[in-house]
Amino acid sequence: MSTFAFVNYSRFLTSAGAATAYAYQNFSINESRNYGGVTYAFAPFAYTLGAGSKGGDRSDSALAAGWIQLASTCLLKPSKIAIC
């Protein structure tokens, strides 16, 4: 039997494509991880990836965040982040 653990790195960009200071990972709880020279803080989130349908259309993807103070402070600032 195999066991797998995956880390997701999420980095927010401006509409011009420039990276913001918002960079999160969901693997190391209460720790930061460095990847590609960027430090990612912990935030409890998950991605649901779109999958193909029989008709060839793709379903929507979603970013889901746990409702804790960190997630609500970091991910739900409408004046700072347009995409959540």
N, C-alpha and C positions, 0 to 999 in steps of 0.2 A: 504494500500500500504506500502511495506517495502522498506527501503533504507539501503544499505550495503556499507561500506567503508573498504577496505583491505589494509594492509601494507605488502610490500615485503621487506625482509631483504636479502641482497646479500653480501656474504663474499668470497673473493678469496683465493684460496689455491695454494701452490706450487705443483710441480709434485710429491713431496714426501708426500703430504697431510698436511703439516704444514700451519697454518693460516698466511696470510700476514697482513699488516697494512690496506689493502683495505677492508673497511666494510661500506656499504651504505644501506639506507632505502629510500623509495619513498612516504612517507606519510606526515611527518611534514616538510613543506617547510621552508628552511633556518634555521632549527633546527636539533639538534642531538637527537637520542633516544637511550636508553640503553635497551638491551635485552640479557639475559643470561650472564651478566657481561661484555658484549662487547658494546662499544659506536659506533653507526652507524651514520655517517654524511648523510645529504640529498644529493641525486643525482636524477635527473629526468630520470627514466628508467621504463621499463615495460617488463614483461615476456609474451611470447605467449607460452602456454603449448601445447605439442603434444597431439593429440587425436587419438583414435583408428579408423582404417578404417574398411570397411566391410570385407576386406581380412585378418584382424588380424594384419597387419603391423602398426607400430606406425609412426606418422608423426614427423618431426623435431620440436624441441623447439627453441626459439630464445630469445635473450636479446636485446632489443632496447633501445637506449639512445637518449634523445633530444640533438640537436646540440647547446650547449651553452659552454662557456669557462670551466665551472666546469666539464661537462661530457667529453669534449675533453681532458682536462688535466688529469683527474682521470682515465678514462676508456680506453684511446687510446694511452697508452705508450707502444709501441711494445717491447721495451727493458726491461720493467718491468713486463708486464702482457701478458701471452701467449693466454689467453682466454678472449674474449670480448662479 
